[in-house]
């Protein structure tokens, strides 16, 4: 069941795990079907909110590690795993009155796949591994309604990390703290993570986890937004 709306202006931090999040009402969004983001990601929530959309948040409860391990054991790619996870998240709710957005992101550097680091020590080790290297973010988005997949998209932005010093890394962690644990790359490109890079290829929002240009294009084609 989709929860009742919380009044506009309610701070996201005050909402529950399953909640309605509002920007100011805008005339370009249809009230039906309702939008649901099946993700707890603050970055994805912020991207949808910045576009002025009204949507519900209901994070999917999945064993993501098991899904990724199965696909990798079968020889599947990081892109295939990201798409499978995004599909599973979007399929976590079956409601014909709701369009569900599922998304997932896997960092690929060489043959290594990276998840969100569990600790600051792991985050530091991860950044040292990525230092001076180019990595890809397999960023998958899936939209489903009434049990059917209506749209899917895969973005593959590429980022080249500079050969930063240990002194810089110390300063970076002192400033960012646990915030780095919310990203597969142990960096927030919307914040101090920008200082880690020499080159970036791809849509900014795709790097943050939700490619907004193609997503908004689909929502217009589906009649949820004015074209």
Buried (B, 14 or more C-beta within 10 A) or exposed (E): EBEEBBEEEBEEEEBEEBBBBBBEEEEBBBEEBBBBBBBEBBBBBBBBBEBBBBBBBBBBEBEBEEBBEEBBEEEBBBBBBBBBBBBBBBBBBEBEEBBBBBBBBBBBBEEEBBBBBEEBEBBBEBBEBBBEEBBBBBBBBBBBBEEEBBBBBBBBBBBBBEEBEEEEBEBBBEEBEEBBBBBBBBBBBBEBBEEBBEEBEBBBBBBBBBBBEBBBBBBEEBEBBEE
